[in-house]
Amino acid sequence: MTNKSKSLSINKIKPLPLKLHRFVNRYRILIIAVLLFILTLFYEKYAISVLLLVILLFYEEFTKREYVIRPFEVPEVLAEKGFTGCVIVNQIIDKIYEIKREAITSKELEQFGTEESEALPEIVVPGVGISLKPILRYFKAKFSPYKPISITGELLMENNLIYLTTRIKGKPPNTFDPVEIDNLMMEKDSNNIKNFEYLMLQTAIHIYKYTQPYILASYYYSLNKNDNTMEILKEIIRDKNNANKAWAYNLWGVMLNDQKKYDEAIKMYNFALLEDSKFVHAYLNLGNVCCDKGDNRAAKEYYKKAIDLDPENSNAYNGLGLVSYDKGDNRASKEHYKKAIDLDPENSHAHNGLGNVSYNEGDNGAAKERYKKAIDLDPKNSHAHYGLGLVSYDEGDNGAAKEHYKKAIDLDPESSNAYFNLAQTYNEEGDYRKAKAMYEKVVEIDPEGHGKEAREEIEKLPE
């Protein structure tokens, strides 16, 4: 019934809808400028407002790294069907944001935009009529270390095959394997649309590979494509100029932790801290791996260190809740989980933790509600499904209990607890063949833990 959350880190709030997210990201300077102008109207402090606005504009433009995706060249026959160069660009950007939303990381996405979004805002200083636009453009071109990186490409059609080439400034061009498109049935054939969307996804993946590879690694990790993930992480670490090495070591550690290679995971987390001594996610994951090893005292210190660096870190309080729960201190555990939920009401692991405490106290009703809430927030929370299995079993509903145990196993094939309790349920129902299969699975997964008990149960089974 553990309920740790891997710190890659999972976003603390639901992401904005895609279009709204892109609008806010693209026009945030103007939004803040409008707010400053409103303040000016109320307080009539033009000089201070203008100064703040100029500082904001210069800081924002000088420190942001931006990738500008320019219209792709497309064959006329596709343009006539509505697939213009600008449409292609927007579809690629949509896929870029979709990948970010799927990636298990809170690392911020550097800005992607079009030629339209690249345009600087036209802001005139009140009272004197001087535009800041040419001044800002001049200083950015001369002194900013971050120049917009241009991305473009072209599509070619030959015998109903589309070839797409992507060109990223400073990188070699890449032509993808062609996809088949019947240009005469473009808007009707669902296979055409799927092929085209696949091509857009591959383009977005290629762009990430050469612009923000860590987010791509996190995306592959979310798809359980560990080989792809490791290939990218090693490339990041080998690159002397890559600033994301701490993130790469951290994710490598998480993957090792998933494989129960705890000592190797600890080594990776410490490498992350060598890159960045204040990297909160590494401290959180060191706490997690210490919990897995049964070293709750060390885990507690790591979680506290994470809170020292980030006092509003919900996952760190969730970790402290788990440590207190393992010690049998339900009161302290409940306080930590509630603090985690106060900081992040959508922390599925903390709701699951409170469910565990309630179940431990014999309050199955409260436990059931917390487990359901955890699943509502994260349908992939295997621990909450396992908890609902325990509650259903206590209520005498073996059918529901088995379904929840099976769901927990689907989500976490290494859950020896779920296998063991599923075996026990089959055993009580007299289905000894299935019970034996589940007990054997427990022995395979956890030979030194639940496996010992499972072997004893196998010996008791009727021949």
N, C-alpha and C positions, 0 to 999 in steps of 0.2 A: 504493500500500500504506500510505497514511497511516492513523493510528489515534488521532486526537484525539477527546476526548470533550467535547461541548458542555457548558458548565457552566451549568445552569439551576436546580439541579444534579441529576444523577441520584442516586437514593438509593444509599448505600454498602452497605446490607444489605438482604436480602429483607424486604419488609413482613410483619408478623405476619398470620396468618389473620384475616379480617374480624371474626369474633365475639370472638376473643382480643384483638385490637387495641382494639375498643370496650370490652371489659371492663376492660383495663388503663387505658385513657384515663379511664374513668368512675370507677373506684374506686381511683385511684392514691393518694389521701390515706389511705384506709383501709389499703392495703397497706403504706405507709410507717409508719403508726401502729402496725400489728401488729409490724413489725420493731423499732420503738422500744420497744414493750412487752416484746418478747423480750429486748432488751438490758437493760431494767430488771430483769427476773427474774434475769439473770446477775450484773449488777453492783450492783444495789440502789441505784442513784443516781436516786431518784425525782425529785428536784427538777430535775436537769439534763434528764432525759428529758421531764418535763412541760413545762419551759420550751422545749425544742427542738420539742416537738409543737405547742405554742401558736404559736410563731413560724412553723412550717411551715404550719399551718392558716390563720393570718391572711394570710401572704404569698400562699399559693395562691389563697385566695378573693378577695383584694383585687386581684390582678394578672391574673386570667384573664378573658377575654372569652368569654361563653357564649351560645349561641343555643338557646333551648328551643322545641322543636316540640311543640305541644299537640295533643290528639286532634282530628281533623277531623270535622265533621258529615257524616254519610252517610245516604242514604235507607234506610229500614227493609229494603227488599227486598235491598239489598246487604249490610247487616249480618247478615241471616238466612243469607246465603251465606258468611259468615265474614269479609267485608270490613268490619270494624268501624273506628271512628275510630283506635283504637290500632294496628291492623294497617296501616292506611294510613301512619301516622307511621313505623312501623318500616321499611316498604318504601321510603319516601322517604329515611330515614337510610341504608339500605343503598345506595341509588343515589348519595347524597352521598359515601360512602366509596369506591364504585366509581369515581366520577369522579376522586377524589384519587389513586387507585391508577393510573389511566390517564394522568394529567397528568404531563408530563415536568418535574418539579420536586421539590426536596427541601424547599421551603418548608413549614413546619408548618401543619397544619390546625387552626384554632381550634375549640374544642369545640362539637359539636352533641349535644344530649341531649333526653330526654323529661321530662315532669313528674316521673316516678319518679327519674330521675338528678339532677334539680335539688335533691332533698332533701339537706340537709346531714347529715353523719354525726353520730350520737349518741355523743359521747365524754365520759366522766366522769373528772374528775381523781381519781387514786387517793388514797385516804386521807381525802379531804374530801368526796367525793360531789357535787361541783359540776359541772354539765353546761356544756360550752363552747358548745353549740348555740345557746341564746338570745343569749349574749354575742356570738358570731360573727355571727349574723343581724342583730343590732342595729347593730353597727359597720359591717357591709357595706352595709346599707340607708342609713346616715347618711353614710359617708365614702368608700366605694369609687367610683372613677371609672367602673367597668364594671358596669352593671346588666344582668341577663339580658335579651336581646332576644327577645320572644315572636313565634313564627311559628305561624299556624293557618290554617284555611280550611274549605271545605265542598265537597261533591259534590252535584250535582243531576242527576236523570235525567228525560229527556223523549223519548218515542218511541224508546227504545233508544239514546239518545245520552247520554253522560255529560259534564257540564260541571264542570270543577274550577276553583275560585277559591282563590288563595293570598293570605294577608294577612301581611305582615311589618310589625312595629311601626315606625311612622314613614315607611313607604313606601306608594305607591299600590297598591291591590289589583290583582291580575292574573287574568283569566279566560282559560284556554287554549281553543284550538279544540277542539270536542267530538270524542270518539272514539266509534265505534259498539260497543255491547256488547249482546248478547242475554242479558238477565238470567236467562232460563229455562235457558240452557246455560252459565252462567258457568264451572263447573268442568270442562266438557268441551271446549269450543271453543278450540282453540289460538290462533285469530285473536283471540279475546277477550282471552286472556292477553297476547298480544303488544301489543295496543292499550292494555291497562291498564298494562303495564310501560313502554310509550312515554310514557304520561301521567305516570307516576311520575318518569321520567327528565327530562321537560320541567320538572316541578315542581322537581326538584333543581337543574337548570340555572338556573332563575329565582331560586332561593334564593341560589345562588352569586353571581349577577349583582349582588345588593344586599347581600351580606355579605362575600364574599371573591372579588372579581372576578379577581384575578391568577391564582388557581388555575384558574378557568374559562378564562382566556386560555391557560394552559399546556395545558389539556385540548384546546381547539380546535387548538392548535399540533400536538399529538400526532396529531390527525386530519387534518392538512394543510389545515385550514380557515383559511387565512391572512387572509382578509377579516374573518372573525369575530374572529380574534385581534387584528388591528390596531385594530378598532373599540373593543375593550375596553381595550387598552393606551393608546390616546389618551384615553379617558375617565379612566383612572387618572391620567395625567399632568396632565390639565386640572383634576383635583380637588385643590385646595390642601391639603385635610385628609387626603389619602390617604398613608399611610406606606409604600406599596409602590412608590414611583416608581423607586427604584434597580432593583428587580426588573423593572419595566416597560421601562425603558430597556435593560436587559440583554437581555431577550427580543427586543426590537426589533432590537438589534444582531445577535443570532444569526440572525434572519430575513434581515437584509441580508447577513450573511456567507454564508448559504445561497445567496443570489443572486449571490455573488461581487462584491458592492458593498463592497469592503473599507474604503475610506476613510470611507464613510458609516457602516459598522459601528463603526469606531474612534471616530467622533464620538459614537455612542450609548453605547458603553462608558464614554467619558469623562464623558458626562452622568450616567451611573449613579454614577461616582465623585464627582461634584460633590454628589450627594445623600447619598452615604455613602462617605467616603474609605477605609473599611476593608472594602469590599464585595468579598470574595474572588472571587466568580464573575466580576466584571468583569475582574479581573487575569488570571484563567485564560483568558477569552475573548480578551483583548488578546494574550495569548501565542499563542492559536490563530490569530488573524487575521494576526499577524506571521509565523507559520510559513507560512500560505497565500501571503503576499506574498514569501516567501523571505528574510525578515529574521530569521535565526535568533538573532543576537546580542540583538536587542530582545526576541524571544520568551523567550529564556533569562532575561532580567532580570525579565520579568513573572511567569514561573513561580516564580522565586525569591522575588519579592515575595509571591506567594500563599502560599508555604511559610512565610515569615516571619509572616504573619498566621494561618496554620493549618498547623502543623507536621505534622499527620496527614492532610493532603489528598492522597489517592491520585492524583487527576487531575492535580495539579501535577507529581508525580514522573513520571507517564505522559508529560506534556508534555516534561519534561527528557529522558526516554528518546528521544522522537521527535527532539528537537534533536540529541542525540548521534548518533543513527542517521543523520540527514541529513548529518552531518559525517564519517561513515565510522568513528566511534569505537564499534565493537561492544562493547568491554568496558564502557565507561561507560554505554552504552545499556542493556546487560543489567542492570547494577547498578540503574539507575533504575527499569526495569520491574519487577525483583524487589522493590524497595522499595515500589512501588505495589501489588503483589500482597500483600505482607506487611501493608500497611495495609488493603487491601480485597481479599480473595481472590476476590471476584466481579467484579472490574474486567475486563470483557470486552476493553476496548481494550488494557490492559496485556498480557493473554495473547496478543492478536493481535500486539502489538509484539514480544514474545519470539519469536513464530513468524516474524516478519520477519527478526529477527537470525539465528535458526537457518537460515532459508532462505538468507540472505546468506552464511552460513558453509558452506553446502553440506550441512547436516544436514537433509535433507528429512524424515526420520522424526520428528525432534523438532519440526520446523516443523508437520508435519501434525497432531501431537497438540495443539499449542498452538492451531492454527486451529480444530480440533474443539472444544476446551475453550471457546474464545471464542464459538463458535456455540451450544454448550450453555447458556452463561450469557446470551447475547443472540442469539436466532435472527435478529434484524434487522441483525446486524453484517455489512454488505456487504463490508468490507475482508477479513474472515476468509474469506468465500466466494471472493473474488478470489484470496486466497492459496492456498486449496485448489485453485483452477483452475490456478495455476502449478505446484503440486506434481503434480497429476494429469497435466498436459501433460508434465512432465519424466519421469514414469513411463510415458509412452507411451499413456496412457488418454485419448484425445482426446474420447471421449464424455462422460466424467466432467468433463473440463476445460470443455467447452462448457456443460454443465449448471450448473457453478459460476459461470462467467462470466455466464450468463444470469440466474442468481439474484442475483448482485451488481448487475446492471443493473436488475432488478426493484426491488431495495431502494434503489438509488441511480441514477436515470436519467441523472445527470450524470457517471457514472464513465467518463471517456475511456479509462483504462487497460483496463477490462474490455472495452469496445467494440473497442479496438485488438487486444487479444490474441485476442478471439473472431474478429475479421477475419483475423488471421494463421493461426488454426487452420483456418478455412474455406479460406483461400488454399492452404495446404499440402495440403488434401484435394481440391483442384481444383474446389471450389464457388465459382467466381469471381463469380457473381451476388450471392450472399450476402456474400462477402468485400467486394465493392465497396460494398454497402449499409452495411456496418458501418464501413468506412473513411470513407465520406461522413458518417456520424454523428459520427465523431471530429472531422472538419473542422468540422462545425457546432458541436460542444460546445467544442472547444479549438483554435481556428484558429491560435493563436500557439505552442502547445505541441506536443502529439502530432499536431496537424493538419498540420504541415509534413511530418512523416514519413509520415502517412497519404496525403497528396497524391502523394508520391513512389511509394508502393506502388500507388496507383491507376493511375499512368502505366505501371507495369510489367505490369499485368494483361493477359492476352491479350484480343484483340478478340472 
